Amino acid sequence: MQAIRSLFIPKWSSDVRLDGKTAIVTGANVGIGKETAKDLAGRGARVILACRDMAKGEQAARDIMREVNGAKVVARQLDLADTKSICQFAENIYNTEKALHCLINNAGVAMCPYSITVDGYEMQFGVNHLGHFFLTFLLLDLLKHSAPSRVINLSSAAHAMGKIQFDDLSGEKDYHPVRAYAQSKLANVLFTRELAKRTEALDVMAYSVDPGIVSTDITRHLWRPLVDLVKTFSFLVKTPAEGANTTVYCTVTPESQLHTGGYYKDCASAESSRAGQDDGTALKLWAVSCHLLGIRWR
Ligand SMILES: NC(=O)c1ccc[n+]([C@@H]2O[C@H](COP(=O)([O-])OP(=O)(O)OC[C@H]3O[C@@H](n4cnc5c(N)ncnc54)[C@H](OP(=O)(O)O)[C@@H]3O)[C@@H](O)[C@H]2O)c1
Protein backbone atom coordinates (compact mmCIF):
# COMPACT_ATOMS: atom_id res chain seq x y z
CA MET A 1 0.00 0.00 0.00
CA GLN A 2 2.86 2.36 0.88
CA ALA A 3 4.34 1.93 -2.60
CA ILE A 4 0.98 2.71 -4.25
CA ARG A 5 0.52 5.70 -1.94
CA SER A 6 3.87 7.15 -2.91
CA LEU A 7 2.78 7.12 -6.57
CA PHE A 8 -0.14 9.40 -5.72
CA ILE A 9 1.24 11.32 -2.77
CA PRO A 10 4.77 12.48 -3.48
CA LYS A 11 7.09 12.80 -0.53
CA TRP A 12 8.65 16.19 0.10
CA SER A 13 10.85 17.57 2.80
CA SER A 14 13.11 20.53 3.32
CA ASP A 15 15.41 21.62 6.12
CA VAL A 16 15.03 25.36 5.44
CA ARG A 17 14.88 27.28 8.72
CA LEU A 18 12.61 30.25 9.39
CA ASP A 19 14.27 31.69 12.48
CA GLY A 20 13.42 35.36 12.90
CA LYS A 21 10.42 35.10 10.53
CA THR A 22 6.79 35.65 11.49
CA ALA A 23 3.85 33.89 9.88
CA ILE A 24 0.09 34.06 10.29
CA VAL A 25 -1.96 30.95 9.54
CA THR A 26 -5.74 31.41 9.45
CA GLY A 27 -7.86 28.46 10.59
CA ALA A 28 -4.85 27.01 12.39
CA ASN A 29 -6.68 25.18 15.18
CA VAL A 30 -7.31 22.00 13.17
CA GLY A 31 -6.61 20.21 9.91
CA ILE A 32 -4.17 21.52 7.33
CA GLY A 33 -3.76 24.86 9.10
CA LYS A 34 -2.67 23.32 12.39
CA GLU A 35 -0.14 21.07 10.63
CA THR A 36 1.15 24.04 8.62
CA ALA A 37 1.59 26.05 11.82
CA LYS A 38 3.36 23.14 13.52
CA ASP A 39 5.76 22.70 10.60
CA LEU A 40 6.63 26.41 10.47
CA ALA A 41 7.08 26.52 14.25
CA GLY A 42 9.46 23.56 13.95
CA ARG A 43 11.54 25.66 11.56
CA GLY A 44 11.88 28.39 14.15
CA ALA A 45 9.22 30.81 12.91
CA ARG A 46 6.99 32.79 15.23
CA VAL A 47 3.51 31.62 14.23
CA ILE A 48 0.24 33.38 14.93
CA LEU A 49 -2.70 31.01 14.91
CA ALA A 50 -5.65 33.07 13.67
CA CYS A 51 -8.71 31.23 14.94
CA ARG A 52 -12.35 32.15 15.33
CA ASP A 53 -12.73 30.12 18.52
CA MET A 54 -10.08 31.18 21.05
CA ALA A 55 -10.50 28.08 23.23
CA LYS A 56 -9.71 25.89 20.20
CA GLY A 57 -6.89 28.21 19.13
CA GLU A 58 -5.25 28.15 22.55
CA GLN A 59 -5.59 24.38 22.73
CA ALA A 60 -3.89 24.11 19.32
CA ALA A 61 -1.09 26.43 20.52
CA ARG A 62 -0.59 24.21 23.60
CA ASP A 63 -0.55 21.07 21.40
CA ILE A 64 2.10 22.57 19.12
CA MET A 65 4.23 23.77 22.05
CA ARG A 66 4.08 20.27 23.52
CA GLU A 67 5.13 18.66 20.23
CA VAL A 68 7.68 21.20 19.02
CA ASN A 69 10.55 22.09 21.29
CA GLY A 70 10.77 25.84 21.81
CA ALA A 71 7.81 26.58 19.51
CA LYS A 72 6.91 30.26 19.36
CA VAL A 73 3.16 30.14 18.74
CA VAL A 74 0.36 32.36 19.88
CA ALA A 75 -3.38 32.20 19.23
CA ARG A 76 -5.35 35.32 18.22
CA GLN A 77 -9.06 35.74 17.57
CA LEU A 78 -10.19 36.13 13.96
CA ASP A 79 -13.64 35.52 12.54
CA LEU A 80 -13.43 35.82 8.77
CA ALA A 81 -17.21 36.02 8.58
CA ASP A 82 -17.14 39.39 10.34
CA THR A 83 -15.29 42.40 8.92
CA LYS A 84 -15.19 44.01 12.40
CA SER A 85 -13.34 41.00 13.76
CA ILE A 86 -10.93 41.15 10.79
CA CYS A 87 -10.23 44.83 11.54
CA GLN A 88 -9.65 44.08 15.23
CA PHE A 89 -7.32 41.20 14.38
CA ALA A 90 -5.29 43.38 12.00
CA GLU A 91 -5.11 46.20 14.55
CA ASN A 92 -3.85 43.76 17.15
CA ILE A 93 -1.19 42.51 14.71
CA TYR A 94 0.02 46.07 14.02
CA ASN A 95 0.16 46.70 17.77
CA THR A 96 2.15 43.58 18.60
CA GLU A 97 4.22 42.54 15.57
CA LYS A 98 7.17 44.34 14.04
CA ALA A 99 7.13 42.18 10.92
CA LEU A 100 5.06 39.73 8.92
CA HIS A 101 6.85 37.56 6.40
CA CYS A 102 4.13 35.12 5.47
CA LEU A 103 0.35 35.35 5.52
CA ILE A 104 -1.26 31.96 4.96
CA ASN A 105 -4.92 32.34 4.10
CA ASN A 106 -5.89 28.79 4.96
CA ALA A 107 -9.25 28.88 6.78
CA GLY A 108 -12.20 27.61 4.85
CA VAL A 109 -15.78 26.51 5.00
CA ALA A 110 -17.00 23.99 2.45
CA MET A 111 -20.33 23.11 0.91
CA CYS A 112 -22.44 24.28 3.84
CA PRO A 113 -26.18 24.93 3.69
CA TYR A 114 -27.03 28.51 2.71
CA SER A 115 -26.03 30.98 5.38
CA ILE A 116 -24.66 34.49 5.49
CA THR A 117 -21.79 36.26 7.19
CA VAL A 118 -22.27 39.01 9.76
CA ASP A 119 -21.93 41.48 6.87
CA GLY A 120 -24.54 39.69 4.77
CA TYR A 121 -22.41 37.80 2.22
CA GLU A 122 -22.98 34.16 1.35
CA MET A 123 -20.81 32.23 3.84
CA GLN A 124 -18.39 30.45 1.47
CA PHE A 125 -17.75 33.48 -0.74
CA GLY A 126 -17.68 35.67 2.38
CA VAL A 127 -15.19 33.62 4.43
CA ASN A 128 -13.07 31.87 1.80
CA HIS A 129 -12.65 34.84 -0.52
CA LEU A 130 -13.88 38.19 0.86
CA GLY A 131 -12.64 37.64 4.42
CA HIS A 132 -9.14 36.74 3.24
CA PHE A 133 -9.16 39.51 0.61
CA PHE A 134 -9.94 42.05 3.34
CA LEU A 135 -7.40 40.57 5.76
CA THR A 136 -4.68 40.75 3.09
CA PHE A 137 -5.64 44.34 2.29
CA LEU A 138 -5.31 45.33 5.94
CA LEU A 139 -1.99 43.52 6.48
CA LEU A 140 -0.35 44.54 3.21
CA ASP A 141 1.58 47.47 4.72
CA LEU A 142 3.23 45.15 7.22
CA LEU A 143 3.98 42.59 4.48
CA LYS A 144 5.51 45.35 2.35
CA HIS A 145 7.52 46.65 5.28
CA SER A 146 8.79 43.08 5.93
CA ALA A 147 9.56 42.24 2.30
CA PRO A 148 10.55 39.85 0.89
CA SER A 149 7.28 38.38 2.07
CA ARG A 150 4.55 36.07 0.80
CA VAL A 151 0.81 35.54 0.75
CA ILE A 152 -0.38 31.96 0.28
CA ASN A 153 -4.02 31.30 -0.52
CA LEU A 154 -5.48 27.84 -0.03
CA SER A 155 -7.58 26.94 -3.05
CA SER A 156 -8.70 23.50 -4.23
CA ALA A 157 -8.98 21.35 -7.32
CA ALA A 158 -12.69 22.23 -7.01
CA HIS A 159 -11.83 25.69 -8.40
CA ALA A 160 -11.93 24.05 -11.84
CA MET A 161 -15.72 23.60 -11.50
CA GLY A 162 -16.13 27.21 -10.47
CA LYS A 163 -17.60 30.22 -12.19
CA ILE A 164 -17.74 33.71 -10.71
CA GLN A 165 -21.46 34.51 -10.77
CA PHE A 166 -21.19 38.28 -10.81
CA ASP A 167 -24.96 38.63 -11.08
CA ASP A 168 -25.54 36.44 -8.02
CA LEU A 169 -22.35 36.41 -5.92
CA SER A 170 -24.32 35.80 -2.76
CA GLY A 171 -26.31 32.94 -4.26
CA GLU A 172 -29.59 34.59 -3.35
CA LYS A 173 -31.20 33.67 -6.66
CA ASP A 174 -29.91 30.14 -6.94
CA TYR A 175 -27.70 28.65 -4.21
CA HIS A 176 -25.94 25.34 -4.58
CA PRO A 177 -23.39 24.41 -1.87
CA VAL A 178 -20.90 22.75 -4.24
CA ARG A 179 -21.15 25.55 -6.81
CA ALA A 180 -20.64 28.16 -4.11
CA TYR A 181 -17.55 26.34 -2.79
CA ALA A 182 -16.11 26.02 -6.31
CA GLN A 183 -16.76 29.72 -6.92
CA SER A 184 -14.97 30.68 -3.71
CA LYS A 185 -11.97 28.47 -4.54
CA LEU A 186 -11.78 29.93 -8.06
CA ALA A 187 -11.86 33.37 -6.42
CA ASN A 188 -8.78 32.32 -4.37
CA VAL A 189 -6.87 31.53 -7.59
CA LEU A 190 -7.95 34.75 -9.32
CA PHE A 191 -7.19 36.88 -6.26
CA THR A 192 -3.70 35.37 -6.11
CA ARG A 193 -3.01 36.22 -9.77
CA GLU A 194 -4.17 39.80 -9.49
CA LEU A 195 -2.46 40.36 -6.13
CA ALA A 196 0.83 39.05 -7.54
CA LYS A 197 0.73 41.56 -10.39
CA ARG A 198 0.18 44.42 -7.98
CA THR A 199 2.76 43.44 -5.37
CA GLU A 200 5.62 41.76 -7.27
CA ALA A 201 7.54 45.03 -7.55
CA LEU A 202 7.18 45.43 -3.77
CA ASP A 203 8.72 41.98 -3.25
CA VAL A 204 5.48 40.58 -1.85
CA MET A 205 4.85 37.31 -3.68
CA ALA A 206 1.56 35.42 -3.91
CA TYR A 207 0.84 31.75 -4.50
CA SER A 208 -2.30 29.63 -4.54
CA VAL A 209 -2.28 26.06 -3.36
CA ASP A 210 -4.32 22.94 -3.94
CA PRO A 211 -3.55 20.74 -0.91
CA GLY A 212 -5.07 17.60 -2.47
CA ILE A 213 -7.68 15.36 -0.89
CA VAL A 214 -6.94 15.60 2.80
CA SER A 215 -8.57 13.77 5.67
CA THR A 216 -9.98 16.65 7.75
CA ASP A 217 -13.32 17.87 9.01
CA ILE A 218 -13.84 20.08 5.95
CA THR A 219 -16.24 17.39 4.69
CA ARG A 220 -18.59 17.86 7.66
CA HIS A 221 -21.42 19.13 5.42
CA LEU A 222 -20.99 16.43 2.76
CA TRP A 223 -23.09 13.32 2.42
CA ARG A 224 -21.46 10.84 4.86
CA PRO A 225 -21.56 7.72 2.59
CA LEU A 226 -19.69 9.68 -0.11
CA VAL A 227 -17.01 10.77 2.36
CA ASP A 228 -16.65 7.18 3.61
CA LEU A 229 -16.37 5.92 0.04
CA VAL A 230 -13.56 8.35 -0.79
CA LYS A 231 -11.76 7.34 2.42
CA THR A 232 -11.65 3.72 1.22
CA PHE A 233 -9.24 4.92 -1.50
CA SER A 234 -6.73 5.64 1.23
CA PHE A 235 -3.85 5.83 -1.24
CA LEU A 236 -5.47 9.01 -2.59
CA VAL A 237 -6.22 10.63 0.74
CA LYS A 238 -3.50 12.67 2.44
CA THR A 239 -2.99 13.06 6.16
CA PRO A 240 -3.28 16.68 7.37
CA ALA A 241 0.54 16.84 7.60
CA GLU A 242 0.86 15.67 3.99
CA GLY A 243 -1.88 18.15 3.08
CA ALA A 244 0.21 20.96 4.59
CA ASN A 245 3.27 20.12 2.48
CA THR A 246 2.47 22.27 -0.56
CA THR A 247 1.73 25.28 1.64
CA VAL A 248 5.04 24.80 3.44
CA TYR A 249 6.77 24.27 0.08
CA CYS A 250 5.46 27.67 -1.07
CA THR A 251 6.61 29.22 2.20
CA VAL A 252 10.21 27.98 2.20
CA THR A 253 11.19 27.48 -1.44
CA PRO A 254 13.40 30.31 -2.73
CA GLU A 255 11.44 32.94 -4.61
CA SER A 256 13.58 32.38 -7.69
CA GLN A 257 12.24 28.81 -7.96
CA LEU A 258 8.59 29.85 -7.71
CA HIS A 259 6.36 31.86 -9.96
CA THR A 260 4.44 34.63 -8.24
CA GLY A 261 0.73 34.45 -9.01
CA GLY A 262 1.12 30.73 -9.71
CA TYR A 263 -0.91 27.71 -8.67
CA TYR A 264 0.83 24.87 -6.81
CA LYS A 265 -0.06 21.30 -5.97
CA ASP A 266 1.93 18.31 -4.76
CA CYS A 267 4.86 20.63 -4.02
CA ALA A 268 5.24 21.69 -7.63
CA SER A 269 3.93 24.27 -10.04
CA ALA A 270 0.65 23.20 -11.66
CA GLU A 271 -1.79 24.60 -14.14
CA SER A 272 -5.02 26.06 -12.85
CA SER A 273 -8.20 25.81 -14.92
CA ARG A 274 -8.74 28.17 -17.86
CA ALA A 275 -11.12 30.18 -15.71
CA GLY A 276 -8.33 30.40 -13.14
CA GLN A 277 -6.14 32.11 -15.74
CA ASP A 278 -8.73 34.63 -16.86
CA ASP A 279 -7.12 37.97 -16.04
CA GLY A 280 -10.23 39.93 -17.08
CA THR A 281 -12.34 38.07 -14.51
CA ALA A 282 -9.58 38.47 -11.92
CA LEU A 283 -9.60 42.23 -12.41
CA LYS A 284 -13.39 42.42 -12.26
CA LEU A 285 -13.48 40.28 -9.12
CA TRP A 286 -10.91 42.61 -7.54
CA ALA A 287 -13.04 45.66 -8.29
CA VAL A 288 -16.26 44.00 -7.10
CA SER A 289 -14.59 42.77 -3.90
CA CYS A 290 -13.33 46.30 -3.15
CA HIS A 291 -16.79 47.67 -3.81
CA LEU A 292 -18.49 45.13 -1.53
CA LEU A 293 -16.00 45.82 1.27
CA GLY A 294 -16.08 49.57 0.74
CA ILE A 295 -12.30 49.82 0.31
CA ARG A 296 -9.98 51.50 -2.18
CA TRP A 297 -7.19 49.13 -3.19
CA ARG A 298 -5.47 50.20 -6.36
N1 LIG B 1 -9.31 18.86 3.20
C1 LIG B 1 -9.30 18.85 1.88
O1 LIG B 1 -9.44 17.79 1.25
C2 LIG B 1 -9.14 20.14 1.11
C3 LIG B 1 -9.08 20.03 -0.28
C4 LIG B 1 -8.91 21.19 -1.02
C5 LIG B 1 -8.79 22.41 -0.38
N2 LIG B 1 -8.86 22.48 0.98
C6 LIG B 1 -8.74 23.81 1.59
O2 LIG B 1 -7.79 23.77 2.65
C7 LIG B 1 -8.12 24.74 3.64
C8 LIG B 1 -8.05 24.10 5.02
O3 LIG B 1 -9.06 23.10 5.08
P1 LIG B 1 -9.04 21.86 6.08
O4 LIG B 1 -9.26 20.67 5.24
O5 LIG B 1 -7.88 21.92 7.01
O6 LIG B 1 -10.41 22.15 6.85
P2 LIG B 1 -10.85 22.11 8.39
O7 LIG B 1 -10.12 21.05 9.13
O8 LIG B 1 -12.33 22.10 8.36
O9 LIG B 1 -10.32 23.53 8.93
C9 LIG B 1 -10.93 24.71 8.49
C10 LIG B 1 -10.45 25.83 9.40
O10 LIG B 1 -11.07 27.04 8.96
C11 LIG B 1 -11.61 27.68 10.10
N3 LIG B 1 -12.73 28.57 9.78
C12 LIG B 1 -13.93 28.28 9.21
N4 LIG B 1 -14.70 29.37 9.18
C13 LIG B 1 -13.97 30.38 9.73
C14 LIG B 1 -14.22 31.75 10.01
N5 LIG B 1 -15.41 32.31 9.75
N6 LIG B 1 -13.25 32.49 10.57
C15 LIG B 1 -12.05 31.95 10.88
N7 LIG B 1 -11.76 30.65 10.68
C16 LIG B 1 -12.71 29.88 10.11
C17 LIG B 1 -12.08 26.53 10.99
O11 LIG B 1 -12.33 26.98 12.31
P3 LIG B 1 -13.31 26.13 13.31
O12 LIG B 1 -12.51 24.95 13.77
O13 LIG B 1 -13.62 27.10 14.38
O14 LIG B 1 -14.50 25.73 12.48
C18 LIG B 1 -10.86 25.63 10.86
O15 LIG B 1 -9.84 26.10 11.70
C19 LIG B 1 -9.49 25.29 3.26
O16 LIG B 1 -9.33 26.55 2.64
C20 LIG B 1 -10.02 24.28 2.25
O17 LIG B 1 -10.90 24.87 1.31
C21 LIG B 1 -9.02 21.36 1.74
The ligand as an SDF file (V2000), in Angstrom:
LIG
                    3D

 48 52  0  0  0  0  0  0  0  0999 V2000
   -9.3130   18.8650    3.2010 N   0  0  0  0  0  0  0  0  0  0  0  0
   -9.3020   18.8550    1.8850 C   0  0  0  0  0  0  0  0  0  0  0  0
   -9.4430   17.7920    1.2520 O   0  0  0  0  0  0  0  0  0  0  0  0
   -9.1360   20.1350    1.1100 C   0  0  0  0  0  0  0  0  0  0  0  0
   -9.0800   20.0340   -0.2850 C   0  0  0  0  0  0  0  0  0  0  0  0
   -8.9080   21.1890   -1.0210 C   0  0  0  0  0  0  0  0  0  0  0  0
   -8.7870   22.4150   -0.3840 C   0  0  0  0  0  0  0  0  0  0  0  0
   -8.8570   22.4810    0.9800 N   0  0  0  0  0  0  0  0  0  0  0  0
   -8.7370   23.8080    1.5940 C   0  0  0  0  0  0  0  0  0  0  0  0
   -7.7870   23.7660    2.6450 O   0  0  0  0  0  0  0  0  0  0  0  0
   -8.1150   24.7370    3.6410 C   0  0  0  0  0  0  0  0  0  0  0  0
   -8.0530   24.0990    5.0220 C   0  0  0  0  0  0  0  0  0  0  0  0
   -9.0560   23.1020    5.0790 O   0  0  0  0  0  0  0  0  0  0  0  0
   -9.0360   21.8570    6.0820 P   0  0  0  0  0  0  0  0  0  0  0  0
   -9.2560   20.6660    5.2370 O   0  0  0  0  0  0  0  0  0  0  0  0
   -7.8840   21.9220    7.0090 O   0  0  0  0  0  0  0  0  0  0  0  0
  -10.4070   22.1540    6.8480 O   0  0  0  0  0  0  0  0  0  0  0  0
  -10.8490   22.1140    8.3930 P   0  0  0  0  0  0  0  0  0  0  0  0
  -10.1170   21.0520    9.1310 O   0  0  0  0  0  0  0  0  0  0  0  0
  -12.3310   22.0980    8.3610 O   0  0  0  0  0  0  0  0  0  0  0  0
  -10.3220   23.5260    8.9260 O   0  0  0  0  0  0  0  0  0  0  0  0
  -10.9250   24.7060    8.4920 C   0  0  0  0  0  0  0  0  0  0  0  0
  -10.4500   25.8290    9.3960 C   0  0  0  0  0  0  0  0  0  0  0  0
  -11.0670   27.0440    8.9560 O   0  0  0  0  0  0  0  0  0  0  0  0
  -11.6140   27.6770   10.1020 C   0  0  0  0  0  0  0  0  0  0  0  0
  -12.7300   28.5700    9.7830 N   0  0  0  0  0  0  0  0  0  0  0  0
  -13.9250   28.2780    9.2130 C   0  0  0  0  0  0  0  0  0  0  0  0
  -14.6960   29.3730    9.1770 N   0  0  0  0  0  0  0  0  0  0  0  0
  -13.9690   30.3810    9.7290 C   0  0  0  0  0  0  0  0  0  0  0  0
  -14.2170   31.7490   10.0140 C   0  0  0  0  0  0  0  0  0  0  0  0
  -15.4080   32.3150    9.7460 N   0  0  0  0  0  0  0  0  0  0  0  0
  -13.2470   32.4910   10.5680 N   0  0  0  0  0  0  0  0  0  0  0  0
  -12.0520   31.9510   10.8850 C   0  0  0  0  0  0  0  0  0  0  0  0
  -11.7580   30.6490   10.6810 N   0  0  0  0  0  0  0  0  0  0  0  0
  -12.7130   29.8850   10.1080 C   0  0  0  0  0  0  0  0  0  0  0  0
  -12.0810   26.5320   10.9890 C   0  0  0  0  0  0  0  0  0  0  0  0
  -12.3280   26.9780   12.3060 O   0  0  0  0  0  0  0  0  0  0  0  0
  -13.3110   26.1280   13.3060 P   0  0  0  0  0  0  0  0  0  0  0  0
  -12.5120   24.9480   13.7710 O   0  0  0  0  0  0  0  0  0  0  0  0
  -13.6240   27.1050   14.3790 O   0  0  0  0  0  0  0  0  0  0  0  0
  -14.4970   25.7280   12.4830 O   0  0  0  0  0  0  0  0  0  0  0  0
  -10.8640   25.6270   10.8620 C   0  0  0  0  0  0  0  0  0  0  0  0
   -9.8370   26.0980   11.7040 O   0  0  0  0  0  0  0  0  0  0  0  0
   -9.4910   25.2860    3.2640 C   0  0  0  0  0  0  0  0  0  0  0  0
   -9.3340   26.5450    2.6430 O   0  0  0  0  0  0  0  0  0  0  0  0
  -10.0240   24.2790    2.2460 C   0  0  0  0  0  0  0  0  0  0  0  0
  -10.9030   24.8690    1.3120 O   0  0  0  0  0  0  0  0  0  0  0  0
   -9.0220   21.3620    1.7410 C   0  0  0  0  0  0  0  0  0  0  0  0
  1  2  1  0
  2  3  2  0
  2  4  1  0
  4  5  1  0
  4 48  2  0
  5  6  2  0
  6  7  1  0
  7  8  2  0
  8  9  1  0
  8 48  1  0
  9 10  1  0
  9 46  1  0
 10 11  1  0
 11 12  1  0
 11 44  1  0
 12 13  1  0
 13 14  1  0
 14 15  2  0
 14 16  1  0
 14 17  1  0
 17 18  1  0
 18 19  2  0
 18 20  1  0
 18 21  1  0
 21 22  1  0
 22 23  1  0
 23 24  1  0
 23 42  1  0
 24 25  1  0
 25 26  1  0
 25 36  1  0
 26 27  1  0
 26 35  1  0
 27 28  2  0
 28 29  1  0
 29 30  1  0
 29 35  2  0
 30 31  1  0
 30 32  2  0
 32 33  1  0
 33 34  2  0
 34 35  1  0
 36 37  1  0
 36 42  1  0
 37 38  1  0
 38 39  2  0
 38 40  1  0
 38 41  1  0
 42 43  1  0
 44 45  1  0
 44 46  1  0
 46 47  1  0
M  CHG  2   8   1  16  -1
M  END
$$$$
